[in-house]
Amino acid sequence: MTRPGLSHPRFRGIFPVAPTTFTETGTLDLPSQRRCIDFMIDSGVDGICILANFSEQFLLADDERELLTRTVLEHVAGRVPVIVTTTHTSTAVCAARSRRAQDMGAAMVMVMPPYHGATFRVREAAIYEFYARLSDAIGIPIMVQDAPASGTPMPAALLARMAQEIEHLAYFKIETAGAATKLRELIRLGGEAIEGPWDGEEGITLLADLDAGATGAMTGGAFADGLKPIITAHREGRRDEAFALYQRWLPLINAENRQAGFLAAKALMKAGGIIDCDAPRHPWQPLSPEVREGLLDTARRLDPLVLRWAGARAA
């Protein structure tokens, strides 16, 4: 049996983040959530990530996280692998969340380094120990989310050392400034231990990250049918085609990453009749009419599946 590693990753391709769907009153809307998941699978995803920052995980109660994890994993029923975000500042809480996700069928957990607010951080030795203890608690891969939101610098050398020394730590979603450079350095230092060097940030640096060696991408959840062909063409050595496709979809990528943020996927799914409500939870504010219309106008020019799926399914 081939050992998993950079040359033979267990998971690769596009694993978009699923948004969390609410009703107008702010309660979980599980029927919409299931339709969202069905649409994402039909759009050609290689897997799905739930409870990420783009899932508004910071607006969810603990019992809601458990309910969403169970609901999604049971509904997916093995059709695609599911990554569950289990980030928490406490090592013990993160480990417990991760064990429960594993027991419910998660293929991988994604975890940011321990932090709290804008100023509470731990040193590199504690970050290492945090991930080592997490690895000891579970038997599925761990993805390190290296994102600006944590405000925690993690040099490529630290990430590579953890990959080489911590059993289940094998995937890295790099979202910091200069992501492509960091991906190259991470692969250079870690070699085969870097099983999954992945792109993040809704694909805004996708082409540069693929050039740097990224084998996966975690994007927004609404238009994988447009983004997956970029990844496939690049992997198959057709860079000119990948460039042209990226150039075509970049306005919509930009509208999500720089304008609408984590509400973009829900706005597109609502417009396409997939979900019933695209509102966030208070105190987060809804999209302005101008940003929403700009997003939808850009999407209509590209004719993504998200605007057609529900109608085709009902026909």
Secondary structure, 3 states (H helix, E strand, C coil): CCCCECCECCCCEECCECCCCECCCCCECHHHHHHHHHHHHHCCCCCEEECCHHHCHHHCCHHHHHHHHHHHHHHHCCCCCEEEECCCCCHHHHHHHHHHHHHHCCCEEEECCCEECCCEECCHHHHHHHHHHHHHHCCCCEEEEECHHHCCCCCHHHHHHHHHHCCCEEEEEECCCCHHHHHHHHHHHHHHHCCEEEECHHHCCHHHHHHCCCCEECCCCCCHHHHHHHHHHHHCCCHHHHHHHHHHHHHHHHHHHHHHHHHHHHHHHHHCCCCCCCCCCCCCCCCCHHHHHHHHHHHHCCCCHHHCHHHHHHC
